[in-house]
């Protein structure tokens, strides 16, 4: 059963229901042991980066994430969950992240409507198993004020144009991070959750 | 991309005006109708709860919870939300955003407190406006019954300053007329703020929607009856907009 990590950052109900809709077993948990025992991990979340890191550390979930990634388990970060995978964020000065991926989290530049809220398309830059057979011009639902800037171009699986071109999906091996909300992106979003569920099953 | 948002008026957990979609088991069930609109390609949904009683509020929470199981696009719940606890309950039940109208006028600090606690992206302020003279509009509350003397354009920039993440703007003059959005009003508000504006009130055909999103400069178009009565489908609407160079999700 997939573990959806609950660390007090936003409502996880939609993510859980999205997996359920696709017939994939998933449970919401704040217990590192449950995370250790799960074959696939999802880190969702909305809110402030530094609060999120503090909550993860307090619950011992940061270590659980590192153990899961080290074991090569399929791991999916969504929105803030993507951003937390990086080394640091410029939200409130500088905050340290999980550092699974090299790079940093930056604020969307002034002059753009922030948060970037609404549907936008993605461009696949590097093939990613979660985005196989995705129709061209597929659009997904975004809500964010910060974006990730990977230190290695190969990490950038998909990009999105919002006045600037930013990384909307980061991926390496079995670790995936998605800036938009697949659980709020209708049928094509649910298909991503389904593909992630398929990866977990294969592992 | 511009967003197309069907609005569902509900009372006691039921859609107020029944629809006549033959492929729905229960056209009065807001959850079933919402799931239908998701499949049809709606970008977001808004539920406006017009229930007054306390019992009715519980029914709405239950509806919001059930919606989370069947609907996988963002949805907003409005109507009767007046406290941080009301907001928390709606968001926990699965709503992505809440919209406030009367409560925001009576207690503007609620906007600030709510956006500080839950994030501005989930706080929508609904503004009901009526024309007083050319180029001037007044804010109404209590479902459009009570004038406030507040200038609508000023109020729009004020709610942005207070922390609102989005404005849902309804023209009381046009609401229910099928004559099209009040374009000067929509444009005046869109130009006064840096947050997204949802145009509402008066849509009778697809050109009205296109006008609201182009001449009106709105970010999203809300409509109720043209979708509920099947005058136009969401797909037709988007096709039309796309042909008229309005960027939408197809």
Interface residues (C-beta under 8 A of the other chain):
Chain A: X11 X13 X14 X17 X18 X20 X21 X46 X47 X113 X115 X117 X118 X119 X120 X137 X139 X141 X143 X181 X183 X184 X185 X186 X187 X189 X190
Chain B: X1 X3 X38 X39 X41 X43 X68 X69 X70 X72 X73 X74 X91 X92 X93 X94 X96 X119 X120 X121 X165 X166 X194 X195 X196 X219 X220 X249 X250
